Amino acid sequence: MARSRKYKRLEKNIVSRIMHAFRLFFVSIGRVCANVVKFFDGKLTLMIVPHSQGKVFSVQTNVFALVLGIILAAGITGSFVYFNQKNASSELEISRLRDENRETLASLDELRDENNNLLQTAKRFQSTLSQSLSLLGINQNTGTSKSAGRNSDLSSLFDTQDITSGSLKETSDIKQLTACLESAVRPVEQIGKMLENQGALFSDIPNVWPVKNGIGHISMEFGQNIHPITQQWYIHKGLDFSTWRQGDPVIATANGQVVTVAYDDSFGLNVIIKHKHGIYTRYAHLGTTRVKKGDIVAQRQIIGTIGNTGITTGPHLHYEVHIGSDVVDPAKYINVK
């Protein structure tokens, strides 16, 4: 019992001390607040004394109002400085955006000029394509799909009706140009195929200079000439090509098959090639040959060299073109492309 009473007294002492400490703390806080209120409530008198003997102005206030006024003045001044700097930055940004806008407008004008040039070029392309297709006998409507519709040629590109205005018109023109050029791909492909077929056809017709790299000259033409040995008029049935020397390569003037490699008293060493469409070519007075009977040769393939065999007055190539049983002037076929 004595020990429990001792603990109770100790507990009461601790509680009383804590309560006393809280009372002292709040009393101190109250005194501080009272002193602060008293300080800010202190009266102040502001006097304005002019240099002349005018009336003296006095204003009564307290510390709180004075401090509040100073804070408000500082806030207003700071806000003014901040917004002034912000305004200056905004003006710089606006100036920069104006410069960029000028550059953009200049680029847009240049783009419009280039777009106009492109449209003019497309007009010329349309005219040239139409003429080329007409000359080649290609129907411009052939092979166009239903989806192409009215865009089968470039005429829709130059419709006088404006779809929109401003920059959107240029965009619309470019889209129409793209669609029309895509629709023009088919005719161009047809032209390419036709040229490819014509190239194959020309490879089967003797149409190139029979001496490699086109060197030499024609020393005697086809037709009526004076024979260089007998000095009598006669019909020369071919063309004579001379380089003033022996050994220059002779080439096949078209694709074909070698049907003769022989030596003749008149033509000397000579080669005859059979081509398509009933055409034959003869290469005479050769020095050497590089083909044999039955060989398939390609246009511009070397078949021998210029020589001085047979009846000649010097090294040259005698070249003939036969169509069936007729002898024709080879000059009509050389470089016919």
C-alpha positions as a Markdown table, in Angstrom:
| # | Residue | x | y | z |
|---|---|---|---|---|
| 1 | Met | 0.0 | 0.0 | 0.0 |
| 2 | Ala | 2.8 | 2.4 | 0.9 |
| 3 | Arg | 4.5 | 1.7 | -2.5 |
| 4 | Ser | 1.3 | 2.4 | -4.5 |
| 5 | Arg | 0.8 | 5.7 | -2.7 |
| 6 | Lys | 4.4 | 6.6 | -3.5 |
| 7 | Tyr | 3.8 | 5.9 | -7.2 |
| 8 | Lys | 0.6 | 8.0 | -7.2 |
| 9 | Arg | 2.3 | 11.0 | -5.6 |
| 10 | Leu | 5.1 | 10.7 | -8.2 |
| 11 | Glu | 2.6 | 10.6 | -11.0 |
| 12 | Lys | 0.8 | 13.6 | -9.7 |
| 13 | Asn | 4.1 | 15.5 | -9.5 |
| 14 | Ile | 5.0 | 14.7 | -13.1 |
| 15 | Val | 1.5 | 15.7 | -14.4 |
| 16 | Ser | 1.6 | 19.0 | -12.4 |
| 17 | Arg | 5.1 | 19.8 | -13.8 |
| 18 | Ile | 3.9 | 19.1 | -17.4 |
| 19 | Met | 0.9 | 21.3 | -16.9 |
| 20 | His | 3.0 | 24.0 | -15.4 |
| 21 | Ala | 5.4 | 23.8 | -18.4 |
| 22 | Phe | 2.5 | 24.1 | -20.9 |
| 23 | Arg | 1.1 | 27.1 | -18.9 |
| 24 | Leu | 4.5 | 28.8 | -19.1 |
| 25 | Phe | 4.8 | 28.1 | -22.8 |
| 26 | Phe | 1.4 | 29.5 | -23.7 |
| 27 | Val | 2.0 | 32.5 | -21.4 |
| 28 | Ser | 5.2 | 33.1 | -23.3 |
| 29 | Ile | 3.5 | 32.8 | -26.6 |
| 30 | Gly | 0.8 | 35.2 | -25.5 |
| 31 | Arg | 3.4 | 37.7 | -24.3 |
| 32 | Val | 5.2 | 37.5 | -27.7 |
| 33 | Cys | 1.9 | 38.0 | -29.6 |
| 34 | Ala | 1.0 | 40.8 | -27.3 |
| 35 | Asn | 4.4 | 42.5 | -27.9 |
| 36 | Val | 4.0 | 42.0 | -31.7 |
| 37 | Val | 0.5 | 43.4 | -31.7 |
| 38 | Lys | 1.7 | 46.2 | -29.5 |
| 39 | Phe | 4.7 | 46.9 | -31.9 |
| 40 | Phe | 2.5 | 46.9 | -35.0 |
| 41 | Asp | -0.1 | 48.9 | -33.2 |
| 42 | Gly | 2.4 | 51.6 | -32.3 |
| 43 | Lys | 1.5 | 54.9 | -33.7 |
| 44 | Leu | 3.6 | 56.7 | -36.2 |
| 45 | Thr | 3.4 | 60.2 | -37.6 |
| 46 | Leu | 4.8 | 61.0 | -41.0 |
| 47 | Met | 5.4 | 64.7 | -41.6 |
| 48 | Ile | 6.0 | 66.3 | -45.0 |
| 49 | Val | 7.9 | 69.6 | -44.6 |
| 50 | Pro | 8.2 | 71.7 | -47.8 |
| 51 | His | 11.4 | 73.8 | -48.4 |
| 52 | Ser | 9.3 | 76.8 | -48.7 |
| 53 | Gln | 7.3 | 78.2 | -45.8 |
| 54 | Gly | 4.2 | 76.2 | -46.9 |
| 55 | Lys | 1.9 | 74.2 | -44.7 |
| 56 | Val | 3.4 | 71.1 | -43.1 |
| 57 | Phe | 1.5 | 67.9 | -43.9 |
| 58 | Ser | 1.4 | 65.2 | -41.3 |
| 59 | Val | -0.1 | 61.7 | -41.6 |
| 60 | Gln | -0.7 | 59.4 | -38.7 |
| 61 | Thr | -0.5 | 55.7 | -39.0 |
| 62 | Asn | 0.7 | 52.6 | -37.2 |
| 63 | Val | 3.6 | 50.2 | -37.9 |
| 64 | Phe | 1.3 | 47.5 | -39.3 |
| 65 | Ala | -0.2 | 49.8 | -41.9 |
| 66 | Leu | 3.3 | 51.0 | -42.8 |
| 67 | Val | 4.7 | 47.5 | -43.2 |
| 68 | Leu | 1.7 | 46.4 | -45.2 |
| 69 | Gly | 2.1 | 49.4 | -47.4 |
| 70 | Ile | 5.8 | 48.7 | -47.9 |
| 71 | Ile | 5.0 | 45.1 | -48.8 |
| 72 | Leu | 2.3 | 46.1 | -51.2 |
| 73 | Ala | 4.6 | 48.7 | -52.9 |
| 74 | Ala | 7.3 | 46.1 | -53.2 |
| 75 | Gly | 4.9 | 43.6 | -54.7 |
| 76 | Ile | 3.5 | 46.1 | -57.2 |
| 77 | Thr | 7.0 | 47.2 | -58.1 |
| 78 | Gly | 8.2 | 43.6 | -58.5 |
| 79 | Ser | 5.1 | 42.7 | -60.6 |
| 80 | Phe | 5.7 | 45.7 | -62.8 |
| 81 | Val | 9.4 | 44.7 | -63.4 |
| 82 | Tyr | 8.5 | 41.0 | -64.0 |
| 83 | Phe | 5.7 | 41.8 | -66.5 |
| 84 | Asn | 7.8 | 44.4 | -68.2 |
| 85 | Gln | 10.6 | 41.8 | -68.8 |
| 86 | Lys | 7.9 | 39.3 | -69.9 |
| 87 | Asn | 6.6 | 41.9 | -72.3 |
| 88 | Ala | 10.0 | 42.5 | -73.7 |
| 89 | Ser | 10.6 | 38.7 | -74.2 |
| 90 | Ser | 7.2 | 38.5 | -75.9 |
| 91 | Glu | 8.0 | 41.3 | -78.2 |
| 92 | Leu | 11.3 | 39.6 | -79.2 |
| 93 | Glu | 9.4 | 36.3 | -79.8 |
| 94 | Ile | 6.8 | 38.2 | -81.9 |
| 95 | Ser | 9.6 | 39.8 | -83.9 |
| 96 | Arg | 11.2 | 36.4 | -84.5 |
| 97 | Leu | 7.9 | 34.9 | -85.5 |
| 98 | Arg | 7.3 | 37.8 | -88.0 |
| 99 | Asp | 10.7 | 37.1 | -89.6 |
| 100 | Glu | 9.9 | 33.4 | -89.9 |
| 101 | Asn | 6.6 | 34.3 | -91.3 |
| 102 | Arg | 8.2 | 36.5 | -94.0 |
| 103 | Glu | 10.7 | 33.7 | -94.8 |
| 104 | Thr | 7.8 | 31.2 | -95.0 |
| 105 | Leu | 5.8 | 33.5 | -97.3 |
| 106 | Ala | 8.9 | 33.9 | -99.5 |
| 107 | Ser | 9.3 | 30.2 | -99.7 |
| 108 | Leu | 5.6 | 29.8 | -100.5 |
| 109 | Asp | 5.9 | 32.2 | -103.3 |
| 110 | Glu | 8.9 | 30.3 | -104.7 |
| 111 | Leu | 7.0 | 27.1 | -104.3 |
| 112 | Arg | 4.1 | 28.6 | -106.3 |
| 113 | Asp | 6.4 | 29.7 | -109.0 |
| 114 | Glu | 8.0 | 26.2 | -109.2 |
| 115 | Asn | 4.5 | 24.7 | -109.2 |
| 116 | Asn | 3.5 | 26.9 | -112.1 |
| 117 | Asn | 6.7 | 25.9 | -114.0 |
| 118 | Leu | 5.9 | 22.3 | -113.3 |
| 119 | Leu | 2.4 | 22.7 | -114.8 |
| 120 | Gln | 3.8 | 24.4 | -117.9 |
| 121 | Thr | 6.2 | 21.5 | -118.3 |
| 122 | Ala | 3.4 | 19.0 | -117.8 |
| 123 | Lys | 1.5 | 20.8 | -120.6 |
| 124 | Arg | 4.4 | 20.4 | -123.0 |
| 125 | Phe | 4.8 | 16.7 | -121.9 |
| 126 | Gln | 1.1 | 16.2 | -122.6 |
| 127 | Ser | 1.4 | 17.6 | -126.1 |
| 128 | Thr | 4.6 | 15.7 | -126.9 |
| 129 | Leu | 3.2 | 12.4 | -125.5 |
| 130 | Ser | 0.1 | 12.8 | -127.6 |
| 131 | Gln | 2.0 | 13.5 | -130.8 |
| 132 | Ser | 4.4 | 10.5 | -130.1 |
| 133 | Leu | 1.5 | 8.1 | -129.4 |
| 134 | Ser | -0.3 | 9.3 | -132.6 |
| 135 | Leu | 2.9 | 8.8 | -134.7 |
| 136 | Leu | 3.4 | 5.3 | -133.2 |
| 137 | Gly | -0.3 | 4.4 | -133.7 |
| 138 | Ile | -0.9 | 3.7 | -130.0 |
| 139 | Asn | -4.5 | 4.4 | -128.8 |
| 140 | Gln | -4.2 | 6.6 | -125.7 |
| 141 | Asn | -7.3 | 5.0 | -124.2 |
| 142 | Thr | -6.0 | 1.5 | -124.5 |
| 143 | Gly | -5.1 | -0.3 | -121.3 |
| 144 | Thr | -6.4 | 2.4 | -119.0 |
| 145 | Ser | -8.4 | 1.1 | -116.0 |
| 146 | Lys | -11.8 | 2.2 | -115.1 |
| 147 | Ser | -10.4 | 3.7 | -111.9 |
| 148 | Ala | -8.3 | 6.1 | -114.0 |
| 149 | Gly | -11.5 | 7.3 | -115.7 |
| 150 | Arg | -11.2 | 11.0 | -116.7 |
| 151 | Asn | -7.5 | 11.0 | -115.6 |
| 152 | Ser | -6.5 | 8.8 | -118.6 |
| 153 | Asp | -4.4 | 11.7 | -120.0 |
| 154 | Leu | -3.2 | 15.1 | -118.7 |
| 155 | Ser | -6.2 | 17.1 | -119.9 |
| 156 | Ser | -7.9 | 16.9 | -116.5 |
| 157 | Leu | -4.9 | 18.7 | -115.1 |
| 158 | Phe | -5.7 | 21.9 | -116.9 |
| 159 | Asp | -9.3 | 22.2 | -116.0 |
| 160 | Thr | -10.1 | 26.0 | -115.7 |
| 161 | Gln | -12.4 | 25.5 | -112.8 |
| 162 | Asp | -10.7 | 26.3 | -109.5 |
| 163 | Ile | -11.4 | 23.7 | -106.8 |
| 164 | Thr | -10.2 | 25.8 | -103.9 |
| 165 | Ser | -8.2 | 29.0 | -103.5 |
| 166 | Gly | -4.8 | 29.9 | -102.0 |
| 167 | Ser | -2.2 | 27.3 | -101.2 |
| 168 | Leu | -4.9 | 24.5 | -101.3 |
| 169 | Lys | -5.2 | 25.1 | -105.1 |
| 170 | Glu | -1.4 | 24.3 | -105.5 |
| 171 | Thr | -1.8 | 21.2 | -103.4 |
| 172 | Ser | -4.8 | 20.1 | -105.5 |
| 173 | Asp | -2.8 | 20.7 | -108.8 |
| 174 | Ile | 0.1 | 18.6 | -107.5 |
| 175 | Lys | -2.3 | 15.8 | -106.6 |
| 176 | Gln | -3.9 | 15.9 | -110.1 |
| 177 | Leu | -0.5 | 16.0 | -111.7 |
| 178 | Thr | 0.6 | 12.9 | -109.8 |
| 179 | Ala | -2.6 | 11.1 | -110.8 |
| 180 | Cys | -2.2 | 12.0 | -114.4 |
| 181 | Leu | 1.5 | 11.1 | -114.6 |
| 182 | Glu | 0.6 | 7.7 | -113.1 |
| 183 | Ser | -2.0 | 7.2 | -115.8 |
| 184 | Ala | 0.7 | 8.1 | -118.4 |
| 185 | Val | 3.0 | 5.3 | -117.3 |
| 186 | Arg | 1.1 | 2.6 | -119.3 |
| 187 | Pro | 1.6 | 4.5 | -122.7 |
| 188 | Val | 5.2 | 5.1 | -122.0 |
| 189 | Glu | 5.7 | 1.4 | -121.2 |
| 190 | Gln | 4.0 | 0.6 | -124.5 |
| 191 | Ile | 6.5 | 2.9 | -126.2 |
| 192 | Gly | 9.4 | 1.2 | -124.5 |
| 193 | Lys | 8.1 | -2.3 | -125.5 |
| 194 | Met | 7.7 | -1.1 | -129.1 |
| 195 | Leu | 11.2 | 0.3 | -129.1 |
| 196 | Glu | 12.5 | -2.9 | -127.6 |
| 197 | Asn | 10.8 | -4.9 | -130.4 |
| 198 | Gln | 12.1 | -2.5 | -133.0 |
| 199 | Gly | 15.6 | -2.9 | -131.5 |
| 200 | Ala | 15.3 | -6.7 | -131.9 |
| 201 | Leu | 14.0 | -6.2 | -135.5 |
| 202 | Phe | 17.0 | -3.9 | -136.3 |
| 203 | Ser | 19.4 | -6.5 | -135.0 |
| 204 | Asp | 18.0 | -8.9 | -137.6 |
| 205 | Ile | 18.5 | -6.4 | -140.5 |
| 206 | Pro | 22.0 | -5.5 | -141.8 |
| 207 | Asn | 22.3 | -1.8 | -140.7 |
| 208 | Val | 25.7 | -1.2 | -139.2 |
| 209 | Trp | 29.1 | -0.3 | -140.6 |
| 210 | Pro | 30.8 | -3.6 | -141.4 |
| 211 | Val | 34.2 | -2.5 | -140.1 |
| 212 | Lys | 34.5 | -2.5 | -136.3 |
| 213 | Asn | 34.2 | 0.9 | -134.6 |
| 214 | Gly | 33.1 | 2.5 | -137.8 |
| 215 | Ile | 36.6 | 3.2 | -139.1 |
| 216 | Gly | 37.6 | 3.5 | -142.8 |
| 217 | His | 35.8 | 5.0 | -145.8 |
| 218 | Ile | 33.9 | 3.9 | -148.8 |
| 219 | Ser | 36.4 | 3.5 | -151.6 |
| 220 | Met | 33.8 | 2.4 | -154.2 |
| 221 | Glu | 30.1 | 2.8 | -154.2 |
| 222 | Phe | 27.3 | 0.5 | -155.4 |
| 223 | Gly | 26.3 | 0.6 | -159.1 |
| 224 | Gln | 27.9 | 1.7 | -162.3 |
| 225 | Asn | 31.7 | 2.1 | -161.9 |
| 226 | Ile | 34.9 | 1.8 | -163.9 |
| 227 | His | 36.7 | -1.5 | -163.0 |
| 228 | Pro | 40.0 | -0.7 | -161.4 |
| 229 | Ile | 41.8 | -3.4 | -163.3 |
| 230 | Thr | 40.1 | -3.7 | -166.7 |
| 231 | Gln | 39.2 | 0.0 | -166.8 |
| 232 | Gln | 35.8 | -1.0 | -168.3 |
| 233 | Trp | 32.4 | 0.1 | -167.1 |
| 234 | Tyr | 30.6 | -2.5 | -165.0 |
| 235 | Ile | 28.0 | -2.8 | -162.3 |
| 236 | His | 29.6 | -2.9 | -158.8 |
| 237 | Lys | 27.3 | -5.1 | -156.7 |
| 238 | Gly | 28.4 | -3.9 | -153.3 |
| 239 | Leu | 30.3 | -1.3 | -151.3 |
| 240 | Asp | 34.1 | -1.3 | -150.9 |
| 241 | Phe | 35.4 | -0.2 | -147.4 |
| 242 | Ser | 39.1 | 0.7 | -147.1 |
| 243 | Thr | 41.3 | 1.5 | -144.1 |
| 244 | Trp | 44.5 | 1.6 | -146.2 |
| 245 | Arg | 45.7 | -1.5 | -144.3 |
| 246 | Gln | 45.1 | -5.1 | -143.6 |
| 247 | Gly | 44.0 | -6.7 | -140.3 |
| 248 | Asp | 41.2 | -4.4 | -139.2 |
| 249 | Pro | 38.3 | -6.5 | -137.8 |
| 250 | Val | 35.2 | -7.1 | -139.9 |
| 251 | Ile | 31.9 | -7.5 | -138.1 |
| 252 | Ala | 28.5 | -9.1 | -138.9 |
| 253 | Thr | 26.0 | -6.4 | -139.7 |
| 254 | Ala | 23.1 | -8.4 | -138.3 |
| 255 | Asn | 22.2 | -11.5 | -136.4 |
| 256 | Gly | 22.3 | -14.6 | -138.6 |
| 257 | Gln | 23.9 | -17.9 | -139.5 |
| 258 | Val | 27.1 | -18.5 | -141.5 |
| 259 | Val | 26.2 | -20.4 | -144.7 |
| 260 | Thr | 29.5 | -20.1 | -146.6 |
| 261 | Val | 33.2 | -19.8 | -145.7 |
| 262 | Ala | 35.2 | -20.2 | -148.9 |
| 263 | Tyr | 37.9 | -19.0 | -151.2 |
| 264 | Asp | 37.0 | -17.6 | -154.6 |
| 265 | Asp | 39.3 | -16.5 | -157.4 |
| 266 | Ser | 37.4 | -13.2 | -157.7 |
| 267 | Phe | 36.2 | -12.6 | -154.1 |
| 268 | Gly | 39.1 | -14.3 | -152.5 |
| 269 | Leu | 38.4 | -15.5 | -148.9 |
| 270 | Asn | 34.8 | -14.6 | -148.3 |
| 271 | Val | 32.0 | -15.3 | -145.8 |
| 272 | Ile | 28.2 | -15.3 | -146.5 |
| 273 | Ile | 25.7 | -14.9 | -143.6 |
| 274 | Lys | 22.0 | -15.7 | -143.9 |
| 275 | His | 19.7 | -13.4 | -141.9 |
| 276 | Lys | 16.0 | -13.3 | -141.3 |
| 277 | His | 13.5 | -12.0 | -143.9 |
| 278 | Gly | 15.4 | -13.6 | -146.8 |
| 279 | Ile | 18.4 | -11.3 | -146.4 |
| 280 | Tyr | 22.0 | -12.4 | -147.1 |
| 281 | Thr | 25.3 | -10.5 | -146.7 |
| 282 | Arg | 28.7 | -11.2 | -148.3 |
| 283 | Tyr | 32.1 | -10.1 | -146.8 |
| 284 | Ala | 34.8 | -10.6 | -149.5 |
| 285 | His | 38.6 | -10.2 | -149.8 |
| 286 | Leu | 39.2 | -11.1 | -146.2 |
| 287 | Gly | 42.6 | -11.8 | -144.8 |
| 288 | Thr | 41.4 | -14.2 | -142.1 |
| 289 | Thr | 38.1 | -15.6 | -140.8 |
| 290 | Arg | 37.0 | -16.3 | -137.3 |
| 291 | Val | 33.8 | -18.3 | -138.1 |
| 292 | Lys | 33.0 | -21.5 | -139.8 |
| 293 | Lys | 29.9 | -22.7 | -141.7 |
| 294 | Gly | 26.9 | -23.3 | -139.5 |
| 295 | Asp | 27.9 | -20.8 | -136.8 |
| 296 | Ile | 25.3 | -18.5 | -135.3 |
| 297 | Val | 26.6 | -15.0 | -135.2 |
| 298 | Ala | 25.3 | -11.9 | -133.4 |
| 299 | Gln | 25.3 | -8.4 | -134.8 |
| 300 | Arg | 28.7 | -6.7 | -134.4 |
| 301 | Gln | 30.4 | -10.0 | -133.8 |
| 302 | Ile | 33.9 | -10.2 | -135.4 |
| 303 | Ile | 33.8 | -12.7 | -138.3 |
| 304 | Gly | 37.2 | -11.9 | -139.9 |
| 305 | Thr | 39.7 | -9.2 | -140.9 |
| 306 | Ile | 40.3 | -7.0 | -143.9 |
| 307 | Gly | 42.7 | -8.6 | -146.4 |
| 308 | Asn | 43.9 | -8.4 | -150.0 |
| 309 | Thr | 42.8 | -11.8 | -151.4 |
| 310 | Gly | 41.2 | -12.4 | -154.8 |
| 311 | Ile | 41.1 | -9.7 | -157.5 |
| 312 | Thr | 42.0 | -6.5 | -155.7 |
| 313 | Thr | 44.2 | -3.4 | -156.1 |
| 314 | Gly | 44.8 | -3.2 | -152.4 |
| 315 | Pro | 43.5 | -4.2 | -149.0 |
| 316 | His | 39.8 | -3.5 | -148.6 |
| 317 | Leu | 36.4 | -5.2 | -147.7 |
| 318 | His | 33.9 | -5.8 | -150.4 |
| 319 | Tyr | 30.4 | -5.9 | -148.8 |
| 320 | Glu | 27.2 | -7.0 | -150.5 |
| 321 | Val | 23.5 | -7.2 | -149.4 |
| 322 | His | 21.1 | -9.7 | -151.1 |
| 323 | Ile | 17.4 | -9.9 | -150.6 |
| 324 | Gly | 16.3 | -13.2 | -152.2 |
| 325 | Ser | 17.9 | -13.2 | -155.6 |
| 326 | Asp | 18.2 | -9.4 | -155.8 |
| 327 | Val | 21.3 | -7.4 | -155.0 |
| 328 | Val | 20.5 | -4.1 | -153.3 |
| 329 | Asp | 22.6 | -1.1 | -152.4 |
| 330 | Pro | 24.0 | -1.7 | -148.8 |
| 331 | Ala | 24.2 | 2.1 | -148.3 |
| 332 | Lys | 20.4 | 2.1 | -147.9 |
| 333 | Tyr | 20.7 | -0.1 | -144.8 |
| 334 | Ile | 23.9 | 1.2 | -143.1 |
| 335 | Asn | 22.9 | 3.1 | -139.9 |
| 336 | Val | 19.2 | 2.8 | -140.8 |
| 337 | Lys | 18.4 | 3.3 | -137.1 |
